Amino acid sequence: MKNNSLVVKIGVAVVCLVVVGGSFFIGTYVGQSHASTDSSYNIQNKDLGKADNIDFSNFWKVWNVLDDKYVATHGVGTSTLALVSSTSSDQKRVYGAIKGMTEALGDPYTVFFPPEESKAFQDEIAGNFEGVGMELGIKEDVLTVVSPLKNTPAFRAGILSGDKILKIDKTITAGISIDQSIKLIRGKKGTDVAFTIQRKDGEPFEVKVTRDTIEVPTIETIKRADGVFVIKLYSFTGQSSDLFRNALREFVLSNSKKLLIDLRGNPGGYLDAAVDMASWFLPSGKPVVRESFGEGKQEVVSSSRGYDIFNDSLKFVILIDGGSASASEILAGALHEYGKAKLVGTKSFGKGSVQELIQITPDTSLKVTIARWLTPKGFSISDNGITPDYVVNLTPDDIKNKKDPQMDKAIEVLNQ
């Protein structure tokens, strides 16, 4: 994009993999961009980083006062006063300053990763990690569950899309960043973490979840007795395109003319996977998503191969809900706007920002928001989410009684 390195687009609605992680896929470009390759940066070179019309004198004044005055209040004996001067503590202050700079933007998805967190994030993108298995986002300034992943500790504990997390253990989450929440939630397999949750307008309640190794599910297929072929897509991974192609082959061989793609609780994943999937239903060159970089600059991502193999005889419904985010919203939004599919369920999450993962040093990285995703017709996914043609709620009582009115409505639409 803005560099000459190879960049792989990911539709991560990111945070979840760390809670699992923190928030599964945010719309991230993962590449080998390098802002610096020198991890032994000398803090004494205070001319580095100066920019026109920016006064760094306050920063360096505070730095020097800390060097001269600060005394540690823990970890030292009563007869010893340890002034901050070590190389390791200097480096920690640099990391802290960078984190403060990113947090000042007020964007929960722009995050600086020091060495340990950078490695954890890379592990999460790879698809296996230890945590509770849910995607998080910030909605209306509240830490919110985008979706629990199927068969994970969070899923089994009964956590639902849209749940507001008021506390993590004893820590109140008001004003907390996604990055900070990830640190609180992450932990060793077999250990517990407690969440204080508010569901809609109900009273807050506590849920304890035991951390485990998380494996991200991808896809399931089934041909129902009524002839409807269902593809349940859990995430958009690097293997999703191939798995989706195999699922469509199953659909064709089933001789069914009724296709249902279930994107409920799907927090997103690789953008390229979403574009490739949309391409099975669109002519070549059709815009699948627009990327708005601000100041009127846009780039269009079009159908990659333009298969468009299904004719008008296909009956097609996509299920979405508040846990459908990022790449899910791109796929559903595009196929809906081109009139290829009807949408059933509830409004999607509204995660339409694009991040680029830039390697700052060999062991640190920066995830920075660089664009917003728009539907082919130019509607902001972040601002609006995707509203279905048929709004059908799924209540806790429905789940308890193993009822699925959303699926029932989708089947009804397919049979019309």
Order of alpha helices (4+ residues) and beta strands (2+ residues): beta-alpha-beta-alpha-alpha-beta-alpha-beta-beta-beta-alpha-beta-beta-alpha-beta-beta-beta-beta-beta-alpha-beta-alpha-beta-beta-beta-alpha-beta-beta-beta-alpha-beta-alpha-alpha
